[in-house]
Amino acid sequence: MGDQTVSFVHMKDGTKEDYTMLQDLEKPHLAMTADRIMKELHGQADDSFPGYKITRLEHALQSASRAEEDGADDDWIFAALLHDIGDGLAPQNHDRFAAEIIRPFVRDEVSWVVENHGVFQMYYYAHHVGWDKDEREKHRGHPYFQACADFCERWDQTSFDPDYKMHSLDYFEPLVRKVFARKAYDPAIILEGEVRGLPPIN
């Protein structure tokens, strides 16, 4: 603990001065979000699920590289890079975990797609393991349904190729820092309800 500490042991007893001090002390921590995300991504190079031909980091890099090649904007590329960031800490709900990390900084459409991509990705494999491949149909009619289906088809399920020439993590680091430097929950960024979809296929 540092020299500055609160006066309380129960939060309900805190003063305005306590919480003003905590808010000021939190600012450097918030500013280091990108550093923590980059550390987690680097860790994915070694922390991978068995059986796949590539690492979790390579999957992220392939997904983001494909998004960039398709002419996607920063939000989509950022989301493609981070869509599986929750695999290590939250393997049972990694999609929702990842969505909550990026939600304050990207369009509502993009965070919804990341939040639901796990269900949409089941379309490609669920029938092989006794699950319902059409589980995504429960979202049919949602404004972002097609964007999520396209995200999985074009950038997620395709990105397990050991021969694919992807960009490095260093290449994407400036984008990671740029997006996390945005003002959190800025309505001009979130654009709740706006449907843009993925860029058209060239």
C-alpha positions in Angstrom: 0.0 0.0 0.0 1.1 3.5 -0.7 1.2 6.6 1.5 -2.3 7.5 0.5 -5.0 5.3 2.0 -8.7 5.7 2.7 -10.1 6.4 6.1 -12.7 3.5 6.0 -12.8 -0.2 6.5 -16.4 -0.4 5.3 -17.2 1.3 1.9 -20.4 2.8 3.3 -18.3 4.9 5.7 -16.1 6.4 3.0 -16.0 10.2 2.6 -16.0 12.4 -0.5 -12.3 12.9 0.1 -11.7 9.1 0.2 -13.5 8.5 -3.1 -11.9 11.5 -4.8 -8.5 10.2 -3.9 -9.3 6.7 -5.1 -10.6 8.1 -8.4 -7.3 10.0 -8.9 -5.2 6.9 -7.9 -7.2 4.8 -10.4 -6.3 6.9 -13.4 -2.9 5.4 -14.0 -4.3 1.9 -13.7 -7.0 2.6 -16.3 -4.4 4.0 -18.6 -2.5 0.7 -18.5 -5.3 -1.4 -19.8 -3.6 -1.8 -23.2 -0.4 -2.9 -21.5 -2.3 -5.7 -19.7 -4.1 -6.8 -22.8 -0.8 -6.9 -24.7 0.7 -9.1 -22.0 -2.2 -11.5 -22.2 -1.9 -11.7 -26.0 1.8 -12.4 -25.7 0.9 -15.2 -23.3 -1.3 -16.8 -25.8 1.7 -17.7 -27.8 2.5 -20.4 -25.3 -0.8 -21.0 -23.6 -2.8 -22.9 -26.2 -5.4 -25.6 -26.2 -4.0 -29.0 -27.4 -4.9 -30.4 -30.7 -4.9 -27.4 -33.0 -2.3 -26.7 -35.7 -1.7 -23.2 -34.4 -1.5 -21.3 -31.1 -4.2 -19.1 -29.7 -2.1 -16.1 -30.5 -1.8 -17.2 -34.1 -5.5 -17.6 -34.3 -6.0 -14.0 -33.1 -3.4 -12.7 -35.5 -4.9 -14.6 -38.4 -8.4 -13.3 -37.6 -7.2 -9.7 -37.4 -5.1 -10.0 -40.5 -8.0 -11.3 -42.5 -10.2 -8.5 -41.2 -7.7 -6.0 -42.3 -7.3 -7.6 -45.7 -11.0 -7.3 -46.2 -10.8 -3.6 -45.6 -12.5 -3.7 -42.1 -12.4 -0.6 -39.9 -10.4 -0.3 -36.6 -13.3 -1.7 -34.5 -13.6 -4.9 -36.5 -9.9 -5.5 -36.7 -9.5 -4.8 -32.9 -12.4 -7.2 -32.2 -11.0 -9.9 -34.4 -7.7 -9.7 -32.6 -9.4 -9.8 -29.1 -12.4 -12.0 -29.7 -10.9 -15.0 -27.9 -8.9 -13.0 -25.3 -11.1 -14.8 -22.6 -10.0 -18.3 -23.5 -7.5 -18.5 -20.7 -9.4 -17.1 -17.7 -13.0 -17.9 -18.8 -13.0 -20.9 -21.2 -16.7 -21.6 -20.5 -17.9 -18.1 -21.4 -14.9 -16.6 -23.2 -17.1 -14.8 -25.7 -18.9 -12.8 -23.1 -15.7 -12.2 -21.2 -14.0 -10.7 -24.3 -17.0 -8.6 -25.1 -17.0 -6.9 -21.7 -13.3 -6.0 -22.1 -13.9 -4.2 -25.4 -17.5 -3.0 -24.9 -16.6 0.5 -23.5 -14.4 1.3 -26.6 -16.1 -0.1 -29.7 -19.4 0.1 -31.5 -22.4 -1.7 -29.9 -22.6 -3.9 -33.0 -19.0 -5.1 -32.7 -19.2 -5.9 -28.9 -22.5 -7.8 -29.6 -20.8 -9.9 -32.3 -17.9 -10.7 -30.0 -20.3 -11.5 -27.1 -22.3 -14.0 -29.3 -19.7 -15.4 -31.6 -19.3 -18.6 -29.5 -22.9 -19.6 -30.3 -22.6 -18.6 -33.9 -19.3 -20.6 -34.2 -21.2 -23.7 -33.1 -22.6 -23.8 -36.7 -19.4 -25.4 -37.9 -18.9 -28.2 -35.3 -21.7 -28.7 -32.8 -23.4 -31.5 -34.8 -20.2 -33.5 -34.4 -20.3 -33.5 -30.6 -24.0 -33.9 -30.0 -25.0 -30.3 -29.8 -27.3 -28.1 -31.9 -25.4 -26.5 -34.7 -28.4 -24.1 -35.3 -28.2 -22.7 -31.7 -27.5 -19.3 -33.3 -31.1 -19.3 -34.7 -32.3 -18.0 -31.4 -30.8 -14.7 -32.4 -32.4 -14.7 -35.9 -34.1 -11.3 -36.5 -31.6 -9.4 -34.3 -30.1 -6.4 -36.2 -26.6 -7.7 -35.7 -27.3 -11.4 -36.6 -25.8 -11.2 -40.1 -22.7 -9.4 -38.9 -22.0 -12.1 -36.4 -22.6 -14.9 -39.0 -20.2 -13.1 -41.4 -17.6 -12.5 -38.7 -17.5 -16.2 -37.9 -17.5 -17.3 -41.6 -14.9 -14.9 -42.9 -12.5 -14.2 -40.0 -13.0 -16.8 -37.2 -13.6 -20.3 -38.5 -11.1 -19.7 -41.4 -8.2 -18.8 -39.1 -6.6 -22.1 -38.0 -4.2 -22.3 -41.0 -0.5 -22.8 -40.1 0.5 -21.7 -43.6 -1.4 -18.4 -43.6 0.8 -15.3 -43.7 -0.4 -13.2 -40.8 0.8 -9.9 -39.3 2.7 -9.9 -36.1 1.4 -8.8 -32.7 3.8 -5.9 -32.9 2.1 -4.8 -36.1 -1.3 -4.6 -34.2 0.0 -3.1 -31.0 -0.6 0.6 -32.1 -4.2 -0.3 -32.9 -4.7 -1.9 -29.5 -3.3 1.2 -27.8 -5.3 3.6 -30.0 -8.7 1.9 -29.2 -8.1 1.6 -25.5 -7.1 5.3 -25.4 -10.7 6.2 -26.5 -13.0 7.7 -23.9 -15.0 4.9 -22.4 -18.7 4.6 -23.4 -18.5 7.6 -25.7 -21.9 7.7 -27.5 -20.1 8.9 -30.6 -18.2 5.6 -30.6 -20.8 3.2 -29.2 -23.5 4.1 -31.7 -26.0 1.8 -30.1 -28.3 0.1 -32.6 -26.5 1.3 -35.7 -26.0 -1.5 -38.2 -22.9 -1.3 -40.4 -22.1 -5.0 -41.0 -18.8 -6.2 -42.3 -17.2 -4.7 -45.4 -18.3 -6.3 -48.6 -16.1 -9.0 -50.0 -13.9 -7.7 -52.8 
